[in-house]
Amino acid sequence: MASTTESSFGAKLRRAQDLLTFIQGFSGYAPPRVQESATGFGTLVTTIIASNTSEATTQQQYKAVVDAR
């Protein structure tokens, strides 16, 4: 069972970023599929960060409208 520090979205995102850094520094990395390359994984992490930022902005706007109501 995961501890509470490892179960949050931010903790999982940080581990993905750490994994990306490790993969980029590993010269012998040969992924079995193109999507698993350092570039493909970097694109995935960037997309996740952008989606999270968009979601956070949307939630803040919603809360502001609800409070104003």
Order of alpha helices (4+ residues) and beta strands (2+ residues): alpha-alpha
